[in-house]
Amino acid sequence: MFYVKNKELTKDFRFRESFKSSELPGYIKHYVLEGEEIWVAYKTNRDHGVFTEDKIVLFDSINKTQKQIYTIPYKSISTIAVTFEERSAELYLYLDCGYPIALRFIDMKPEDKIRLRILYTAINRVVCGKKPLKTDVERLINDDVSLNKNAKN
């Protein structure tokens, strides 16, 4: 982390696994608008991240009773980048205001990398002012990230 006058300048999240939107804790559902499509959700032991058709909602557990919630509309992202390593990946978001956010995905299986690649492509299209591909959105929502499916595409 970088700090300026004791203020955090870079926010870092580490996600270990994805999970179905039907398994979202109740408090998270309040931050997703009615009718808003959830593409994918991630979690760690304490944090959650939800990627919808319009935004990213990040839940940072500060302690047992306090959570900090970040809502990042895709329209506020100026640059997005992804880096893949053998068992991990990092998604970097740079907001229009210059604020960087790093989303780290750890202990990844090959299917997890496919899911993240599809998610990155969908978000990148939105950031560039285009609609995400319908097939990509369907694959994210249906968690259709099998290795065989990827081999055909």
Buried (B, 14 or more C-beta within 10 A) or exposed (E): EEEEEEEEEEBEBBBBBBEEBEEBEEEBEEBBEEEEBBBBBBBBEEBBBBBBBBBBBBBBBEEEEEBEEBBBEBEBBEEBEBEBEEEBBBBBBBBEEEBBBBBBBBEBEEBBBBBBBBBBBBBBBBBEEEEBEEEBBEBBBEBBBEEEEBEEE
